[in-house]
């Protein structure tokens, strides 16, 4: 019988957690700079007399909704990405001997998460950017606690990879 899931990847918990880290950071930084850009664009549109009042009202409404929408999209995608990684790591056929390799990779990812968390904190500490970052509370919380999140995700992925019953399809 043919297997539904490939079993060629071993001890890739570090890579999976690193994927969550990179995607989350890129989305968070892009959302913050997008909010800043949208705010400047809204100011330019509101100051321009060539636009109709309906256009100005619509852009102002959309600008007001941008931060909460991106914040909720970030949280939803972050949670779904964690769930996807946990489910996919459960289906990987890994031997317990790869646990030590996984442990070394996870330590490297934890160190990377600490560095990325510090870089994010430095970025949002800038007064011109902090006003936009503070309008996204979920994203700010996740990114300020990214090291703790990565440790928890790595622990759960390690459990899903190595402490499971053998399931055959």
QUICOR-V784849 format. One record per helix or strand of 2 or more residues. SS is the DSSP state (a for helix, b for strand). FROM is the first residue (numbers start at 0). TO is the last residue. If there is no record, write none. Layout:
ss:SS from:FROM to:TO
ss:SS from:FROM to:TO
This chain:
ss:a from:12 to:46
ss:a from:52 to:90
ss:a from:95 to:123
ss:a from:126 to:132
ss:a from:136 to:143
ss:a from:145 to:161
